[in-house]
Amino acid sequence: KLCLYIFLITVTLLISNYIVKREGKVIRYKSFQRSLSLILMLILGHTFFGEKVTINTCLGIGVIVLGLFILDR
């Protein structure tokens, strides 16, 4: 599990670095990246590590994503 976790972090860092280099409007997309990373971590945690997805977890992520969109505008 630890090797898989390290691999996922490495891939995420490489993709983020590629986006930063290619796009000039990185600041605008930063909140989208944070929102998608939260959702991706929830899915990966459920799929690979057997974490339970509850209503409170989904509502918490929804509130964070909504806050990031409001903050971005």
MOPAC internal coordinates of N, CA, C and O (Angstrom, degrees):
PM7 1SCF
backbone

  N    0.0000 0     0.00 0     0.00 0    0    0    0
  C    1.4508 1     0.00 0     0.00 0    1    0    0
  C    1.5284 1   110.80 1     0.00 0    2    1    0
  O    1.2310 1   120.67 1   143.66 1    3    2    1
  N    1.3242 1   116.32 1   -36.34 1    3    2    1
  C    1.4586 1   119.88 1  -179.22 1    5    3    2
  C    1.5255 1   111.27 1   -65.67 1    6    5    3
  O    1.2310 1   120.19 1   139.19 1    7    6    5
  N    1.3364 1   117.24 1   -40.81 1    7    6    5
  C    1.4716 1   120.28 1   178.25 1    9    7    6
  C    1.5263 1   111.00 1   -63.77 1   10    9    7
  O    1.2310 1   120.36 1   139.95 1   11   10    9
  N    1.3218 1   116.92 1   -40.05 1   11   10    9
  C    1.4633 1   120.72 1   177.56 1   13   11   10
  C    1.5263 1   110.81 1   -63.63 1   14   13   11
  O    1.2310 1   120.57 1   138.29 1   15   14   13
  N    1.3115 1   116.51 1   -41.71 1   15   14   13
  C    1.4561 1   121.61 1   179.12 1   17   15   14
  C    1.5262 1   110.89 1   -62.99 1   18   17   15
  O    1.2310 1   120.17 1   134.64 1   19   18   17
  N    1.3170 1   117.27 1   -45.36 1   19   18   17
  C    1.4757 1   121.77 1   177.97 1   21   19   18
  C    1.5195 1   110.52 1   -62.95 1   22   21   19
  O    1.2310 1   120.04 1   139.23 1   23   22   21
  N    1.3238 1   117.54 1   -40.77 1   23   22   21
  C    1.4607 1   121.61 1   178.45 1   25   23   22
  C    1.5260 1   111.15 1   -62.63 1   26   25   23
  O    1.2310 1   120.05 1   136.09 1   27   26   25
  N    1.3302 1   117.51 1   -43.91 1   27   26   25
  C    1.4663 1   120.90 1  -179.74 1   29   27   26
  C    1.5245 1   111.34 1   -65.13 1   30   29   27
  O    1.2310 1   119.91 1   140.33 1   31   30   29
  N    1.3200 1   117.78 1   -39.67 1   31   30   29
  C    1.4645 1   120.71 1   177.78 1   33   31   30
  C    1.5228 1   110.53 1   -64.75 1   34   33   31
  O    1.2310 1   120.26 1   138.01 1   35   34   33
  N    1.3297 1   117.10 1   -41.99 1   35   34   33
  C    1.4612 1   120.89 1   179.95 1   37   35   34
  C    1.5255 1   111.18 1   -63.07 1   38   37   35
  O    1.2310 1   120.31 1   134.88 1   39   38   37
  N    1.3161 1   117.02 1   -45.12 1   39   38   37
  C    1.4655 1   120.72 1   179.54 1   41   39   38
  C    1.5235 1   110.68 1   -63.10 1   42   41   39
  O    1.2310 1   120.41 1   138.44 1   43   42   41
  N    1.3284 1   116.82 1   -41.56 1   43   42   41
  C    1.4662 1   120.52 1   179.06 1   45   43   42
  C    1.5236 1   111.40 1   -62.95 1   46   45   43
  O    1.2310 1   120.21 1   137.61 1   47   46   45
  N    1.3240 1   117.21 1   -42.39 1   47   46   45
  C    1.4656 1   120.36 1   178.39 1   49   47   46
  C    1.5239 1   111.82 1   -65.04 1   50   49   47
  O    1.2310 1   120.17 1   140.18 1   51   50   49
  N    1.3155 1   117.27 1   -39.82 1   51   50   49
  C    1.4662 1   120.32 1   179.17 1   53   51   50
  C    1.5271 1   111.45 1   -65.94 1   54   53   51
  O    1.2310 1   120.23 1   137.45 1   55   54   53
  N    1.3179 1   117.17 1   -42.55 1   55   54   53
  C    1.4655 1   120.75 1   178.64 1   57   55   54
  C    1.5277 1   110.49 1   -65.58 1   58   57   55
  O    1.2310 1   120.30 1   138.14 1   59   58   57
  N    1.3257 1   117.03 1   -41.86 1   59   58   57
  C    1.4654 1   120.19 1   178.57 1   61   59   58
  C    1.5227 1   111.30 1   -62.99 1   62   61   59
  O    1.2310 1   120.53 1   138.88 1   63   62   61
  N    1.3255 1   116.58 1   -41.12 1   63   62   61
  C    1.4561 1   120.71 1   178.47 1   65   63   62
  C    1.5291 1   110.68 1   -63.86 1   66   65   63
  O    1.2310 1   119.98 1   139.95 1   67   66   65
  N    1.3169 1   117.65 1   -40.05 1   67   66   65
  C    1.4606 1   121.74 1   178.56 1   69   67   66
  C    1.5291 1   110.70 1   -63.52 1   70   69   67
  O    1.2310 1   120.36 1   138.26 1   71   70   69
  N    1.3313 1   116.92 1   -41.74 1   71   70   69
  C    1.4637 1   120.66 1   179.35 1   73   71   70
  C    1.5189 1   110.70 1   -65.08 1   74   73   71
  O    1.2310 1   120.45 1   138.52 1   75   74   73
  N    1.3277 1   116.74 1   -41.48 1   75   74   73
  C    1.4650 1   120.52 1  -179.82 1   77   75   74
  C    1.5258 1   110.64 1   -62.89 1   78   77   75
  O    1.2310 1   120.14 1   139.60 1   79   78   77
  N    1.3136 1   117.34 1   -40.40 1   79   78   77
  C    1.4697 1   120.82 1  -179.21 1   81   79   78
  C    1.5288 1   112.24 1   -69.97 1   82   81   79
  O    1.2310 1   120.17 1   142.07 1   83   82   81
  N    1.3206 1   117.28 1   -37.93 1   83   82   81
  C    1.4598 1   121.18 1  -173.23 1   85   83   82
  C    1.5280 1   113.81 1   -83.00 1   86   85   83
  O    1.2310 1   119.87 1   146.27 1   87   86   85
  N    1.3047 1   117.85 1   -33.73 1   87   86   85
  C    1.4572 1   121.36 1  -174.12 1   89   87   86
  C    1.5161 1   111.03 1  -100.01 1   90   89   87
  O    1.2310 1   120.79 1   -39.12 1   91   90   89
  N    1.2964 1   116.10 1   140.88 1   91   90   89
  C    1.4502 1   120.44 1   176.76 1   93   91   90
  C    1.5169 1   112.63 1   -90.06 1   94   93   91
  O    1.2310 1   120.62 1   159.37 1   95   94   93
  N    1.3186 1   116.42 1   -20.63 1   95   94   93
  C    1.4650 1   121.33 1  -177.14 1   97   95   94
  C    1.5259 1   110.17 1  -103.94 1   98   97   95
  O    1.2310 1   120.68 1  -123.89 1   99   98   97
  N    1.3052 1   116.30 1    56.11 1   99   98   97
  C    1.4593 1   121.05 1  -174.44 1  101   99   98
  C    1.5229 1   111.60 1   -69.29 1  102  101   99
  O    1.2310 1   120.17 1   143.08 1  103  102  101
  N    1.3025 1   117.28 1   -36.92 1  103  102  101
  C    1.4646 1   120.56 1  -176.11 1  105  103  102
  C    1.5233 1   110.36 1   -62.00 1  106  105  103
  O    1.2310 1   120.23 1   142.76 1  107  106  105
  N    1.3134 1   117.17 1   -37.24 1  107  106  105
  C    1.4652 1   120.49 1  -179.19 1  109  107  106
  C    1.5187 1   111.19 1   -65.77 1  110  109  107
  O    1.2310 1   119.88 1   144.26 1  111  110  109
  N    1.3214 1   117.83 1   -35.74 1  111  110  109
  C    1.4497 1   121.41 1  -175.92 1  113  111  110
  C    1.5252 1   113.13 1   -90.49 1  114  113  111
  O    1.2310 1   119.56 1   179.02 1  115  114  113
  N    1.3233 1   118.44 1    -0.98 1  115  114  113
  C    1.4553 1   121.12 1  -176.60 1  117  115  114
  C    1.5275 1   111.32 1   -64.57 1  118  117  115
  O    1.2310 1   119.75 1   140.43 1  119  118  117
  N    1.3188 1   118.07 1   -39.57 1  119  118  117
  C    1.4656 1   119.34 1   179.45 1  121  119  118
  C    1.5277 1   110.94 1   -68.42 1  122  121  119
  O    1.2310 1   119.95 1   145.16 1  123  122  121
  N    1.3371 1   117.69 1   -34.84 1  123  122  121
  C    1.4557 1   120.11 1   176.43 1  125  123  122
  C    1.5237 1   110.40 1   -65.07 1  126  125  123
  O    1.2310 1   120.62 1   140.54 1  127  126  125
  N    1.3357 1   116.41 1   -39.46 1  127  126  125
  C    1.4540 1   120.62 1   179.28 1  129  127  126
  C    1.5273 1   110.54 1   -63.91 1  130  129  127
  O    1.2310 1   120.39 1   137.32 1  131  130  129
  N    1.3197 1   116.87 1   -42.68 1  131  130  129
  C    1.4700 1   119.90 1   178.67 1  133  131  130
  C    1.5235 1   110.85 1   -64.24 1  134  133  131
  O    1.2310 1   120.50 1   137.77 1  135  134  133
  N    1.3273 1   116.66 1   -42.23 1  135  134  133
  C    1.4600 1   120.18 1  -179.82 1  137  135  134
  C    1.5217 1   111.36 1   -63.61 1  138  137  135
  O    1.2310 1   120.77 1   134.13 1  139  138  137
  N    1.3093 1   116.13 1   -45.87 1  139  138  137
  C    1.4573 1   119.63 1  -179.61 1  141  139  138
  C    1.5201 1   111.75 1   -67.84 1  142  141  139
  O    1.2310 1   120.05 1   146.41 1  143  142  141
  N    1.3398 1   117.51 1   -33.59 1  143  142  141
  C    1.4590 1   118.82 1   178.79 1  145  143  142
  C    1.5228 1   110.90 1   -68.66 1  146  145  143
  O    1.2310 1   119.66 1   145.31 1  147  146  145
  N    1.3308 1   118.26 1   -34.69 1  147  146  145
  C    1.4595 1   120.44 1   175.68 1  149  147  146
  C    1.5268 1   111.47 1   -63.94 1  150  149  147
  O    1.2310 1   120.69 1   135.26 1  151  150  149
  N    1.3070 1   116.30 1   -44.74 1  151  150  149
  C    1.4587 1   120.61 1   179.98 1  153  151  150
  C    1.5257 1   110.32 1   -66.49 1  154  153  151
  O    1.2310 1   120.44 1   138.58 1  155  154  153
  N    1.3260 1   116.76 1   -41.42 1  155  154  153
  C    1.4594 1   121.04 1   179.12 1  157  155  154
  C    1.5233 1   111.28 1   -64.14 1  158  157  155
  O    1.2310 1   120.04 1   138.62 1  159  158  157
  N    1.3252 1   117.53 1   -41.38 1  159  158  157
  C    1.4621 1   120.59 1   178.63 1  161  159  158
  C    1.5307 1   111.04 1   -64.52 1  162  161  159
  O    1.2310 1   119.98 1   143.80 1  163  162  161
  N    1.3225 1   117.64 1   -36.20 1  163  162  161
  C    1.4568 1   120.86 1   176.46 1  165  163  162
  C    1.5224 1   110.93 1   -64.20 1  166  165  163
  O    1.2310 1   120.63 1   134.77 1  167  166  165
  N    1.3179 1   116.41 1   -45.23 1  167  166  165
  C    1.4700 1   120.86 1  -179.59 1  169  167  166
  C    1.5242 1   110.87 1   -66.16 1  170  169  167
  O    1.2310 1   120.14 1   135.35 1  171  170  169
  N    1.3339 1   117.33 1   -44.65 1  171  170  169
  C    1.4623 1   120.31 1  -179.94 1  173  171  170
  C    1.5240 1   111.49 1   -66.32 1  174  173  171
  O    1.2310 1   120.17 1   140.43 1  175  174  173
  N    1.3167 1   117.28 1   -39.57 1  175  174  173
  C    1.4523 1   120.45 1   177.72 1  177  175  174
  C    1.5171 1   111.92 1   -62.37 1  178  177  175
  O    1.2310 1   120.62 1   140.31 1  179  178  177
  N    1.3135 1   116.43 1   -39.69 1  179  178  177
  C    1.4656 1   120.78 1   179.01 1  181  179  178
  C    1.5284 1   111.15 1   -70.87 1  182  181  179
  O    1.2310 1   120.62 1   137.16 1  183  182  181
  N    1.3255 1   116.43 1   -42.84 1  183  182  181
  C    1.4575 1   120.80 1  -175.27 1  185  183  182
  C    1.5251 1   112.73 1   -72.34 1  186  185  183
  O    1.2310 1   120.26 1   128.66 1  187  186  185
  N    1.3280 1   117.11 1   -51.34 1  187  186  185
  C    1.4544 1   120.24 1  -171.46 1  189  187  186
  C    1.5275 1   114.02 1   -93.86 1  190  189  187
  O    1.2310 1   119.39 1   149.53 1  191  190  189
  N    1.3049 1   118.78 1   -30.47 1  191  190  189
  C    1.4568 1   120.78 1  -173.31 1  193  191  190
  C    1.5220 1   113.49 1  -110.73 1  194  193  191
  O    1.2310 1   120.31 1   179.29 1  195  194  193
  N    1.3275 1   117.02 1    -0.71 1  195  194  193
  C    1.4580 1   120.70 1   175.22 1  197  195  194
  C    1.5160 1   115.01 1    72.20 1  198  197  195
  O    1.2310 1   120.01 1  -155.29 1  199  198  197
  N    1.3265 1   117.58 1    24.71 1  199  198  197
  C    1.4691 1   120.37 1   177.82 1  201  199  198
  C    1.5230 1   109.86 1   -69.88 1  202  201  199
  O    1.2310 1   121.12 1   -34.32 1  203  202  201
  N    1.3183 1   115.46 1   145.68 1  203  202  201
  C    1.4592 1   120.16 1   178.95 1  205  203  202
  C    1.5289 1   109.77 1   -84.67 1  206  205  203
  O    1.2310 1   121.14 1   -45.28 1  207  206  205
  N    1.3179 1   115.43 1   134.72 1  207  206  205
  C    1.4618 1   121.52 1   176.01 1  209  207  206
  C    1.5221 1   107.30 1  -100.29 1  210  209  207
  O    1.2310 1   121.48 1   -65.15 1  211  210  209
  N    1.3159 1   114.77 1   114.85 1  211  210  209
  C    1.4620 1   119.64 1  -178.82 1  213  211  210
  C    1.5247 1   109.73 1  -110.45 1  214  213  211
  O    1.2310 1   121.42 1    -8.72 1  215  214  213
  N    1.3118 1   114.89 1   171.28 1  215  214  213
  C    1.4629 1   120.55 1   177.43 1  217  215  214
  C    1.5230 1   109.84 1   -62.56 1  218  217  215
  O    1.2310 1   120.22 1   139.79 1  219  218  217
  N    1.3299 1   117.19 1   -40.21 1  219  218  217
  C    1.4656 1   120.13 1  -179.83 1  221  219  218
  C    1.5219 1   111.73 1   -63.32 1  222  221  219
  O    1.2310 1   120.05 1   141.75 1  223  222  221
  N    1.3314 1   117.50 1   -38.25 1  223  222  221
  C    1.4631 1   120.84 1   177.69 1  225  223  222
  C    1.5249 1   110.64 1   -64.01 1  226  225  223
  O    1.2310 1   120.92 1   134.13 1  227  226  225
  N    1.3141 1   115.85 1   -45.87 1  227  226  225
  C    1.4720 1   119.86 1   179.77 1  229  227  226
  C    1.5222 1   111.41 1   -64.85 1  230  229  227
  O    1.2310 1   120.08 1   138.44 1  231  230  229
  N    1.3239 1   117.45 1   -41.56 1  231  230  229
  C    1.4625 1   120.04 1   178.10 1  233  231  230
  C    1.5291 1   111.10 1   -65.55 1  234  233  231
  O    1.2310 1   120.34 1   140.58 1  235  234  233
  N    1.3166 1   116.96 1   -39.42 1  235  234  233
  C    1.4682 1   120.62 1   178.43 1  237  235  234
  C    1.5168 1   111.92 1   -62.63 1  238  237  235
  O    1.2310 1   120.50 1   135.12 1  239  238  237
  N    1.3084 1   116.65 1   -44.88 1  239  238  237
  C    1.4662 1   119.95 1   178.21 1  241  239  238
  C    1.5220 1   110.21 1   -66.56 1  242  241  239
  O    1.2310 1   120.14 1   142.60 1  243  242  241
  N    1.3198 1   117.34 1   -37.40 1  243  242  241
  C    1.4633 1   120.44 1   177.23 1  245  243  242
  C    1.5213 1   112.29 1   -62.34 1  246  245  243
  O    1.2310 1   120.48 1   138.20 1  247  246  245
  N    1.3205 1   116.68 1   -41.80 1  247  246  245
  C    1.4678 1   120.23 1   178.48 1  249  247  246
  C    1.5272 1   110.90 1   -65.85 1  250  249  247
  O    1.2310 1   120.29 1   138.54 1  251  250  249
  N    1.3234 1   117.05 1   -41.46 1  251  250  249
  C    1.4649 1   120.27 1   178.30 1  253  251  250
  C    1.5217 1   111.21 1   -63.64 1  254  253  251
  O    1.2310 1   120.18 1   135.19 1  255  254  253
  N    1.3231 1   117.26 1   -44.81 1  255  254  253
  C    1.4613 1   121.23 1   179.27 1  257  255  254
  C    1.5241 1   110.61 1   -63.50 1  258  257  255
  O    1.2310 1   119.96 1   137.75 1  259  258  257
  N    1.3111 1   117.69 1   -42.25 1  259  258  257
  C    1.4677 1   121.41 1   177.70 1  261  259  258
  C    1.5298 1   110.39 1   -62.62 1  262  261  259
  O    1.2310 1   120.48 1   137.33 1  263  262  261
  N    1.3198 1   116.69 1   -42.67 1  263  262  261
  C    1.4586 1   120.18 1   177.40 1  265  263  262
  C    1.5197 1   112.81 1   -62.38 1  266  265  263
  O    1.2310 1   120.29 1   141.01 1  267  266  265
  N    1.3242 1   117.05 1   -38.99 1  267  266  265
  C    1.4670 1   120.18 1   178.61 1  269  267  266
  C    1.5195 1   111.02 1   -66.43 1  270  269  267
  O    1.2310 1   120.11 1   141.31 1  271  270  269
  N    1.3541 1   117.39 1   -38.69 1  271  270  269
  C    1.4670 1   119.20 1   178.09 1  273  271  270
  C    1.5211 1   111.68 1   -67.93 1  274  273  271
  O    1.2310 1   120.34 1   139.58 1  275  274  273
  N    1.3304 1   116.96 1   -40.42 1  275  274  273
  C    1.4677 1   119.86 1   178.12 1  277  275  274
  C    1.5171 1   110.88 1   -65.13 1  278  277  275
  O    1.2310 1   120.64 1   138.64 1  279  278  277
  N    1.3256 1   116.38 1   -41.36 1  279  278  277
  C    1.4669 1   120.93 1   178.91 1  281  279  278
  C    1.5246 1   111.61 1   -64.52 1  282  281  279
  O    1.2310 1   120.45 1   145.22 1  283  282  281
  N    1.3300 1   116.74 1   -34.78 1  283  282  281
  C    1.4727 1   121.25 1  -178.97 1  285  283  282
  C    1.5278 1   111.33 1   -69.13 1  286  285  283
  O    1.2310 1   119.70 1   147.50 1  287  286  285
  N    1.3141 1   118.18 1   -32.50 1  287  286  285
  C    1.4671 1   121.80 1  -177.98 1  289  287  286
  C    1.4891 1   108.47 1   -85.16 1  290  289  287
  O    1.2310 1   120.10 1   180.00 1  291  290  289

